[in-house]
Amino acid sequence: MTIQLQNAGKRYRLDWIFRGLDFSFEESKRYAVLGPNGSGKSTLLKVLSGHLTPSKGKVVFMENGKEVPSEHLYRQISYAAPYIELIEE
C-alpha cells in the first residue's frame, strides 16, 4: 500500500498543527516521525491511518494502483498507541 499526502494540513480551531505536506509513504520502507512533545506527530499518524481527516488537502491510500475506499481501510491499516484502549471481553 502507498499512502500519499497531497497538500495535507490539519488544524484545531485557529492553530495549524501541520500544513502543506506532500509526501508518499511507500510499502516495505521504514519511516521515522520525529519532533518534540506537542509538535503534531500523533496527529500526523492519525491522519495517515485514516482516524482523522485532514482540514486541507487529502490523503490517498493506494493498493495495486487502485485507490482504497475509506470504508475498507481497516483491512489494510492498524494503529496502536498507549492512549488507545482495547475493550476486554
Long-range contacts (C-beta under 8 A, 24 or more apart in sequence): 1-27, 1-61, 1-62, 1-63, 1-68, 1-76, 1-77, 2-26, 2-27, 2-61, 2-62, 2-63, 3-48, 3-59, 3-60, 3-61, 3-62, 4-59, 4-60, 4-61, 4-62, 5-47, 5-48, 5-54, 5-57, 5-59, 6-57, 6-58, 6-59, 6-60, 7-56, 7-57, 7-58, 8-47, 8-54, 8-56, 8-57, 8-58, 8-59, 9-54, 9-55, 9-56, 9-57, 10-40, 10-43, 10-44, 10-47, 10-52, 10-54, 10-55, 10-56, 11-55, 11-56, 17-43, 17-44, 18-43, 18-44, 19-56, 20-57, 21-57, 42-81, 45-79, 45-81, 46-79, 49-73, 49-77, 49-78, 49-79, 50-77, 51-79
